[in-house]
Amino acid sequence: MAQPLKDLYNVGFIDNLADAIEPRYSKFDRIQFIETVFENGWEDKELKERMRHISESLGQALPPNYKDALAILMKICGGFDGGFEYMIFPDFVEVFGQDSWSLSMVALHEFTKYSSSEFAIRPFLQKDPKRGMQQMLDWSLDPNYHVRRLASEGCRPRLPWAMSLARLKEDPSPIIPILENLVSDPELYVRRSVANNLNDISKDHPEFALSIAYQWHGKNDETDRLVKHAMRGLLKAGHPKALRLFDFEDPAGMEIKELELGADHIQLGDKLDFSFVLSTPKPAKVRLEYAIHYVKANGSKSPKVFQIAEKRLKAGDHPFHRKQLFKDLSTRKHYAGGHEIDIRVNGVVMAREIFELVNA
């Protein structure tokens, strides 16, 4: 079983952190710092709670002057391998640096090279949007690709696990100059962030996001892949303009025949077998998907769309067979009751069946 992410913050990590600080700060009380970190309640803290608790513990252990404390962290941050756990450094800036803009921007610029400052920058963007977005625009031209990625990732309107940026949800236009600078970035790591940012925008402003996608599409293969990834939400939703952008035509005349389920009752832990035949009267480019309409805790249903295939088909009948596992995950809890499955061709639902999940 995979180790919980929160266990990245463990005794070994804190010992290494203390080892790095100790020779650089003569008043550092190693024992007190470690005791403060692992005080009662540590085991019950989740990932981001542990991160914040370590940041606050550093605030007690380092010099009370923010500039002096930051200087120590700036010296030690490059001595670690990097990774998610080192977000404690930018988190320290988020906690203690809100009133020291210039110092904090220098620190976030440095810390993001070893982890990511994508969460820590957001309170600054909220506090002073104009100044913050100018900083992001400047960073979009930085020589370091981690900093360039921060320019996009940090201002995503719907960044997972992060505080919301209501102004950018309402009006994402300040983000576009940043994305324009990065859409052809040589690093895939950066371009993926651009795609995710535009996908975020599409959830609140689909037509605006589509207008950007239409401008970018057709430049080169790499940009086309970026645009398609950015439009994935609208493609799954069957948005006609998104489908047209990638040459998926109206499926009129196509037909789903013989949608058959392996069983009309399945138990938690089982797989739902299903098969069908797609009939195409002429050659066509097809995006073929299925949706499971899962029962929620309140008894309502919520669809989750899964891709089957995306290909150009000849005229004729094309059989498909798939299996869907019904197993509780960290991201999905199953509930007993009547579920539905539907088959979608180029965004249009063309067949539907009902089945029962039991023992959930």
Secondary structure, 3 states (H helix, E strand, C coil): CCCCHHHHCCHHHHHHHHHHHHHHCCCCCHHHHHHHHCCCCHHHCCHHHHHHHHHHHHHHHCCCCHHHHHHHHHHHHHHCCCCHHHHHHHHHHHHHCCCCHHHHHHHHHHHCCCCCCCCCCHHHHHHCHHHHHHHHHHHCCCCCHHHHHHHHHCCCCCCCCCCCCHHHHHCCHHHHHHHHHHCCCCCHHHHHHHHHHHHHHHHHCHHHHHHHHHHHCCCCHHHHHHHHHHCHHHHHCCCHHHHHHCCCCCCCCCEEEEEEECCCEEECCCEEEEEEEEEECCCEEEEEEEEEEEECCCCCEEEEEEEEEEEEECCEEEEEEEEEECCCECCECCCCEEEEEEEEECCEEEEEEEEEEECC
